[in-house]
Structures are given as C-alpha cells and as structure tokens.
Amino acid sequence: MECEMQGAIILRSAKVVPGREAALVDLTRDTHAFFDKARSDGRITDYMWFTSGQGNRGDYVVLRGDTENLVTLAADPEFQSLSMRSSLILPDFEWGFYGTGDPEEILERYQEMARQLS
C-alpha cells in the first residue's frame, strides 16, 4: 500500500493596513469557517492558528493534510478569494506549500537536487 504524501499550507502575515481592522475581523471569521468546512469535508486533516504575543512577529495558520488535497484546496475559488482579500487587508500576507517525510526521504531528495545541479 502506497503512503500518501503529507504536507501543509502555511499562511503568514504580521501587518494590518491601518483602517482595515474591522475588515480583518470579518476576514478571520470567513477564513475560520472555510477551514472548518474543509476539515469536516476531509479536505484537510486539521488546522491551527498561531498568534505571537511579541509584537510584529506575525501570525501563522497551518493547514495539514494530504498534499494532493492541499493542492486542490489552494485552487478552490473560495480559497483564492480569501487570499486576495487577505492581500488587501494584510500587506505582507503570503502562503506556501510545505511537504514532509522521514529524514532519510528528505535527505535523498536534497541529494538528488544536488546531483542535478552539479
């Protein structure tokens, strides 16, 4: 039986455009509802918000799940809409895909990349 590749989408921001704080509250509520539905539909395994109490260090949201499901989720029009809204409210908003694996698999991937680059 082949193991599904697990990964994460990590969303990050630290700054709010002044005057858009109320819009941030609505965006956070809508984003939370979207991620809750994605979890209940089995599109993600789970998600967690990380908020820093240390000033401008930034807040993170980590979505975990099967990488194929995460790619599909990121292409979802609602995810795209939330991302665009986030960019308008949070000027440093960014997100990206991250894969995981056991240390030996990761080392093999790095060694293969190094071979291809030499």
N, C-alpha and C positions, 0 to 999 in steps of 0.2 A: 504494500500500500504506500503510495507516494504522499509525503508530508506537504501540506500547504505552506507556502512561504508567508510568514507573519511579518507585519510591519506596523508603521504608524504614519499618520499625518500629524505634523506639529504646526500649530498656528501660533504666531507670536506678535505682540505689539507692546509698546511702552507709553506712547504719547497719544493724547486726545486733542483734536482740533478744538481750540477754545470756542465755546458757544455751542458745541455739539454734544455736550454731556448727556442731555436728555435723549438724544438720538442713540447714544451708546447704550443707555438702559434698554430701549426698545430692541436694538440690535442684539444685545446679550440675551434677552428673553426669547427672541425668534431663533437665535442660534442654538440655545439650550433645547428648545422644542424640536428643532430639526435633528439634533444629535440624539435626543431621547427616542424619537421615531426611528432613526437609523439603527439604534441599538435594539429596539423592540422588534424591528423587521429583520434582524440578523445581518444587517449590512456592515456593522462594526461589532466588535466584541465588547468594548467599553470605551468610555472617555473620561477624562479628568481635567479639571481646571486647576492651574497652579497660579497663585497670585503672590507677588512679592510684597512684603511689608517694608522693603528697603528702598523706598523712593522710586527712581526711574529704572529699575532693573528689568521691568517688563513682566507681562502676564503671558502664560502659555496655556494652550489647550492641546491635550494629547489624545488623539483618536487611535485606538488599536484594533487590529483585525487582520484578516487575510488580505494580502497585497492586491489581489485581483479585485476584491470587493472595494478596497480603498480607492483604486483607480477609477472604478465605476462610480463611486460616490463623488469623487472630485469632478467628474464630468457631468454630474447631475445639475440641471439648470438652477435648482434652488441653492445648491452649494455655491455655484458660480455667482448667483445674485447676492448671497450673503457675503461672499468675498469682495465683490465690487462695493457693496455698502460699507464693509469694513475699511476698505481703502479710502473712502471718502471721509470717514469719521476718525480713522486711526492712520495718520500719515506714514508711519513706519511699519504698517501691517505687512506680514509675509507668512507664507506657509510652504511646506515642502514634504516630500515623501521620504521615509526612512525605512530601510529593511533591517531585518535581524537574522540571526543564525548562530550556530555554535561557533566558538572562536576558531576552530580549525577550518570551517567553511569560509569564514571571513578572511582568514589568512590566505587560503587558496585563491579567493577572488582577487586579493591585493597582489599576490604573486603573478597571477595571470595578467593583470593590468600592467605590472612592471615588465613582464616579458614582451607584451605587445608594444610598449613604449620604447623598448631598447632596440 
